[in-house]
Amino acid sequence: MTNRQNRIMDWYQQSDHHLLVTGPRGSGKTTLVDWFDQSVGPFAGYRSYKSGDITYLSDRLEKTAYPIGRIGRQRMEPVLQGFERATEFLQSLARSDHDLIVLDEVGYMERRVPDFVDAIVRLAKNHRLLIVIRQTEHALENRLTELGRYDVLELSPDEKWLVT
């Protein structure tokens, strides 16, 4: 196993904290989470992906997808109807008995959808979360303390990592 894989396995086996995985584009955040999901999971939650000009959130277990973003004039703009459906999905997870919920990723669009961010914070009250967050400009920036106890795994493209 790589250092990254060892670190995420150690966290999973020994910690009851949430884990925030961050790093620049191309640092391997989603690759690490996919490896973890295949090695230990599958875990409930969502995965984001882009297809053409649209970004989707996909239920990790059921594979239902919600369009949450569309390329606008300058950057990705939220699709509010898709976020409403994704919020309902997160609310259903809050009522579930899953030990761990994986959210890949939380970015800047979510800032414009407070109900979605509220649903993530509520999930953190009764479920352990593994969340991939953008290194900068993400919707949880001002709400991290509401998650409770968490560890941060910061990835870099050259395989070095930093835990805070």
Secondary structure, DSSP 8 states (H G I E B T S, - for coil): --HHHHHHHHHHHH--SEEEEEESTTSSHHHHHHHHHHHT---EEEEEEEETTEEEEEETTT--EEEEEEE-SSSEEE-HHHHHHHHHHHHHHHTS--SEEEEEEE-SGGGG-HHHHHHHHHHHHHSEEEEEEESSS-TTTTTGGGG-SEEEEEE-TTS-EEE-
